[in-house]
Amino acid sequence: MANNNSSYAIAGSIYANYIIESIALIVIMQFSIEISAQLNTDIVGVGYVASGIGFGKIFLMFIGGILSDRFGRKPFIYLGMLSYVIFFIGILFCNNIHVAFVLAIFIGVGNSFLDTGSMPALTECFPCSAGTASVLIKSFISMGTLILPFIVTLFHYYDIWYGYAFIGFTLCLVINALFLAPKKFPSITTVICGNEGNSNYFIGKPNIWFEGILLIVMGFTTTATFVIILQWLPVIAEKGIGMNAIESRQLISYYSTASIISVFITAYVVKKVLKPIYCIIILPLLSAAILIMFLFNLTPTMSLIAAIGMGLTAAGGVLQLTLVVMQQLFPDKKGFAVGTMYTLSGMSFIVIPLIVPKLAITNVSYAILVDLAVALSSAVLGLIVFSRFRKVIDMSKI
């Protein structure tokens, strides 16, 4: 088992990787002007390239988890880091849109390997505070999306080649890999404290083919709600409202700041005020309300409000709370829950870049309308699950 100092060092390395991971997820769209010029394509072509991320995510999430349990966490963290390096360096020399698509797949591959290695490693490093260690991942992911727009703005202002940023990200990964090399990871058989694994709160039998399927679908809808804003709010603000390129990209910084704050608010609310089953209904409804206001008031001020509001409601851990609900309903299928929900979550990174760009070109309001429909779908699915949840679980015991 890793000693306490080693555990903190491993966690620090993992969190640093998540900053780079979140940058990689949106870097194609943030540097879309430079990348589209290099690939001799338009915004739809860049959307096609970005959709490669989702393919890498969904194809390797299952196998990554299985192999991580067999061969340990460290190799898969390194495979994730290597995948990002392949993208960051490879894209600098790429002039073909289809090759760029393949390189984008490596972002998704890196995401899958990093998740399947890092998430278990954190709980094994801190078995008595696994929940806290895991929820902090979300805040470091938000830090990356907060930092990147400032980097893009700086590069645009001084007319610096975007490749230097990609080389910088690569150097961060290399330094982190060297730092992590001597660290000894805890045993993969480490027991997580507080994981009772009992089912004494059941008063009925859950149906995996009904509420189970609905929760899996929510893996897609809860992710797609914030993916549309994360990747396309700058385009909506620039093309539909007339904001300049730099101001529109900085909206993502406001979104990310709100999402960081939301992680801690949501953690407190779930612990002290509301059960997760209520949150997976309320948060999508709040997102829908914000999107309705945005749809009927396309102004720079409302763009800022939408960025902050969606950061607070859509990016504050709705997917993670949906996963908690599924694990409450199906405690003997925790691995299945993670694999299926995160696979559907990954599919949103494929579907959204293929649909939204075409809508945004026709009318940016259509992109907002799609996001509204997705958010409302999450709320409706959550309500149906809630009706079943009350019938099979004693609410006073969870």
C-alpha angles and dihedrals in degrees: 000000000000116000120242096262091048091049092055091046092051091048091050090052092048093050091049089054090053090057089057091043093056090047090052092052094061103022094097092058095039090055092035094128093056096040095047090051091049092049093040092234141112135245092283089054091050088050089054090052092048091052088068088075091069094051091056091048100050100041098055106032094091098042092042091057093048094048093044089058089051104041102026136254104276098067091054094048087054092047089053092051091047091052091056091048090053090055098043094049098033096054091057090066097038124110099161121086093213093051088048088053090054090048089051088056087065089062088058091044090052090049092052095046093044092051095046091048101036104042095056091040092057093051090047092050091050106026093164095050101031094138094055092046091051099045090052088067088073092056093051090048088054090050090061093051088047094052101043099067089055090051090049091048091050092049092048094047094052094033093237121169108259090225091076089064091051091049088050091053089050092052090052090055093047092050090047091049091053090048092051096045099087095041118111114220122218121255116284087227092064109137115233111232116238094020096127095170092203127141101204092124093071121109094168142015119273118224115228090195093057118026089017092058092044091054091048089053088051086061085070100039097046091050096043090054093066097030091065091054095039095052103027111029091091090053091046091049094046101041100031104033103027099241114153120256096256096047092047093053092048088062086077089061090057089046091051094047090052091048091052090052090044093057091063094040091050092047090053095044093050091048098044111017120018135026117238091250090065093044094056088061101038099046096053089047090054090049090051091051091052092049092050090054090047093049092056097039111045099179134129090251092052090047088059092047090048092050092052095039095050090046089055098043110026102032101041097094107289090142091050092048090049088053090051090053092051091049090050090053095042108028091165092055102053094130091046089051094053094044098048098039094046091046090056088044089056091051089065088066088058100042100041098055090048096051109029100056092058091048092046091053091051096043127335090218088069091062090053090045091055090051090050091052091049093049092049089049089057091051093048092048089048091052092051091049089048091055089055093039092061091051097053104031132058100232092205092063100055 
